[in-house]
Amino acid sequence: MIGPYFEKDLLEMTSKEWKMTMDLNLNVVFTMCSLAQEDIQKNKGHILNFCYDGVENIRSWKNATAYAAAKAGLLFPLSSA
């Protein structure tokens, strides 16, 4: 986990907390992969993104909906590649 983890019910979470969770757990991964793409392709490398245990069940833990949504956002594009 690189970003914040707000242990809150979805209905109690502020939009700022939701955005922070998405920015630091989903958007940073996209940005870093995009920045590294040219070098990785040139060197025939690979990107490994690890999704936290539990995301494969496609459901969130109690009070962890935003975090689970961010991790699921990593899971689906990777599985379609």
Stockholm file with secondary structure:
# STOCKHOLM 1.0

chainA/1-81         MIGPYFEKDLLEMTSKEWKMTMDLNLNVVFTMCSLAQEDIQKNKGHILNFCYDGVENIRSWKNATAYAAAKAGLLFPLSSA
#=GR chainA/1-81 SS CCSCCCCCCGGGCCHHHHHHHHIIIIIHHHHHHHHHHHHHHHTTCCCCCCCCTTGGGTCCCTTCHHHHHHHHHHHHHHHTC
#=GC SS_cons        CCSCCCCCCGGGCCHHHHHHHHIIIIIHHHHHHHHHHHHHHHTTCCCCCCCCTTGGGTCCCTTCHHHHHHHHHHHHHHHTC
//
